[in-house]
Amino acid sequence: MTARFLIAGEALTDIVIDAANTQREHPGGSPMNVAVALSRLGHEAHLLTRIGNDARGDAIRAHLDASGVQLTPGSSVEAATSTALARLDANGAATYEFDLLWDPRPAGLPEHVDAVHTSSIAAVLEPGAETVLDVLRRRRDGSTISYDPNARPTLMGEAETVRAQIEHTIALCDVVKASDEDVAWLYGTDDVEDVVASWRELGPALTVLTRGDEGAVGFAATGRVQVSPVVVDAVDTVGAGDTFSAGILDALAAKDLLGAEKRPALAAMPSDDVASVLRHAAALAAITVSRAGANPPWSHELS
């Protein structure tokens, strides 16, 4: 089932330096990657972001246009486009350094959407974080709300400080997904499953923990569900978590579980359905891992 999405968050230029010290640039940003993935899967994706009217901004606009993502009015500004310097280790894992200003203008947003998603810096970094939270609050009465904390310690500051802010956002949500590394940093614990399970007490119907080569775990009213990883030859992990988030939303759309009116059905989702949602998301993320950069799959690439 085709759905309409509003994604609120940063779009920027990823400057990637690999283990051989080779540098390349390409459009990036966790929320933007989710928007691209959803649009490539055949959905209508609107992106509320902030990009400059410069060469890097032009490259982002071209990338979004090629994937069918619609920029909301006000997303282009007379300023420099933000950047994220990503350094890849020998295993393809990335660490980031940011040059980012986040002050989006929520003008001309679509009137009705089935779901709103945000992630990473967008819900934490001021002054834009309050704008994003306001969008979530206003849209909750009509839309499913989805969130991925996607921690960026170099921008987010002390974990103890940002944790309360992240939990405040979680309380507005129906679906929350996080990686084991993010949760370990945020809470300073190895008991990451317990943390993600406890998030349901804040309000979400479905919380999901991704564990890399250990697969993923979901927590719903029907209990804990674990799925195995999809094994592929990894090129790098850039955009994999974002594709997983999009995969969850894509699977929920297929099950007709998006929209505020579907909240009771989402909350009552059987364990078998939770497992199928996680397996679908993992399969999509595996495709992204198998190729360079944040390059999520198109619907025609799925078997």
ChimeraX attribute file (.defattr): number of C-alpha atoms within 10 A of each C-alpha:
attribute: neighborCount
match mode: 1-to-1
recipient: residues
	/A:1	11
	/A:2	15
	/A:3	21
	/A:4	21
	/A:5	25
	/A:6	27
	/A:7	27
	/A:8	30
	/A:9	30
	/A:10	30
	/A:11	30
	/A:12	29
	/A:13	23
	/A:14	25
	/A:15	20
	/A:16	22
	/A:17	17
	/A:18	19
	/A:19	14
	/A:20	9
	/A:21	11
	/A:22	8
	/A:23	13
	/A:24	11
	/A:25	17
	/A:26	16
	/A:27	24
	/A:28	24
	/A:29	25
	/A:30	26
	/A:31	30
	/A:32	30
	/A:33	28
	/A:34	31
	/A:35	32
	/A:36	31
	/A:37	33
	/A:38	32
	/A:39	27
	/A:40	21
	/A:41	21
	/A:42	18
	/A:43	21
	/A:44	19
	/A:45	28
	/A:46	25
	/A:47	27
	/A:48	30
	/A:49	29
	/A:50	30
	/A:51	27
	/A:52	19
	/A:53	16
	/A:54	15
	/A:55	11
	/A:56	21
	/A:57	23
	/A:58	16
	/A:59	16
	/A:60	22
	/A:61	21
	/A:62	14
	/A:63	16
	/A:64	22
	/A:65	13
	/A:66	12
	/A:67	19
	/A:68	20
	/A:69	23
	/A:70	18
	/A:71	20
	/A:72	21
	/A:73	14
	/A:74	16
	/A:75	21
	/A:76	21
	/A:77	16
	/A:78	10
	/A:79	13
	/A:80	18
	/A:81	23
	/A:82	22
	/A:83	23
	/A:84	21
	/A:85	18
	/A:86	21
	/A:87	19
	/A:88	20
	/A:89	15
	/A:90	10
	/A:91	12
	/A:92	18
	/A:93	16
	/A:94	17
	/A:95	16
	/A:96	17
	/A:97	16
	/A:98	17
	/A:99	13
	/A:100	18
	/A:101	19
	/A:102	22
	/A:103	20
	/A:104	23
	/A:105	19
	/A:106	19
	/A:107	11
	/A:108	11
	/A:109	17
	/A:110	11
	/A:111	7
	/A:112	13
	/A:113	20
	/A:114	22
	/A:115	25
	/A:116	27
	/A:117	27
	/A:118	30
	/A:119	28
	/A:120	21
	/A:121	25
	/A:122	27
	/A:123	27
	/A:124	24
	/A:125	19
	/A:126	14
	/A:127	14
	/A:128	23
	/A:129	21
	/A:130	15
	/A:131	19
	/A:132	29
	/A:133	19
	/A:134	13
	/A:135	17
	/A:136	24
	/A:137	14
	/A:138	11
	/A:139	20
	/A:140	18
	/A:141	12
	/A:142	18
	/A:143	26
	/A:144	27
	/A:145	27
	/A:146	27
	/A:147	26
	/A:148	27
	/A:149	24
	/A:150	20
	/A:151	22
	/A:152	18
	/A:153	17
	/A:154	11
	/A:155	15
	/A:156	15
	/A:157	11
	/A:158	12
	/A:159	19
	/A:160	12
	/A:161	11
	/A:162	17
	/A:163	18
	/A:164	12
	/A:165	13
	/A:166	19
	/A:167	14
	/A:168	14
	/A:169	25
	/A:170	24
	/A:171	15
	/A:172	19
	/A:173	26
	/A:174	25
	/A:175	25
	/A:176	28
	/A:177	25
	/A:178	24
	/A:179	20
	/A:180	20
	/A:181	16
	/A:182	20
	/A:183	23
	/A:184	16
	/A:185	18
	/A:186	22
	/A:187	14
	/A:188	12
	/A:189	12
	/A:190	13
	/A:191	12
	/A:192	22
	/A:193	20
	/A:194	10
	/A:195	17
	/A:196	23
	/A:197	19
	/A:198	14
	/A:199	19
	/A:200	21
	/A:201	10
	/A:202	15
	/A:203	15
	/A:204	24
	/A:205	22
	/A:206	24
	/A:207	26
	/A:208	28
	/A:209	25
	/A:210	24
	/A:211	17
	/A:212	17
	/A:213	11
	/A:214	12
	/A:215	17
	/A:216	24
	/A:217	22
	/A:218	24
	/A:219	23
	/A:220	22
	/A:221	14
	/A:222	13
	/A:223	11
	/A:224	16
	/A:225	18
	/A:226	19
	/A:227	18
	/A:228	16
	/A:229	19
	/A:230	16
	/A:231	14
	/A:232	12
	/A:233	10
	/A:234	16
	/A:235	15
	/A:236	22
	/A:237	22
	/A:238	28
	/A:239	25
	/A:240	27
	/A:241	28
	/A:242	28
	/A:243	31
	/A:244	28
	/A:245	32
	/A:246	27
	/A:247	25
	/A:248	25
	/A:249	26
	/A:250	25
	/A:251	21
	/A:252	19
	/A:253	19
	/A:254	14
	/A:255	14
	/A:256	15
	/A:257	20
	/A:258	28
	/A:259	22
	/A:260	18
	/A:261	14
	/A:262	15
	/A:263	17
	/A:264	11
	/A:265	13
	/A:266	26
	/A:267	17
	/A:268	13
	/A:269	18
	/A:270	14
	/A:271	18
	/A:272	11
	/A:273	15
	/A:274	26
	/A:275	19
	/A:276	16
	/A:277	22
	/A:278	28
	/A:279	23
	/A:280	15
	/A:281	24
	/A:282	28
	/A:283	19
	/A:284	26
	/A:285	27
	/A:286	23
	/A:287	22
	/A:288	27
	/A:289	25
	/A:290	18
	/A:291	16
	/A:292	14
	/A:293	21
	/A:294	27
	/A:295	20
	/A:296	28
	/A:297	20
	/A:298	17
	/A:299	15
	/A:300	9
	/A:301	10
	/A:302	10
	/A:303	4
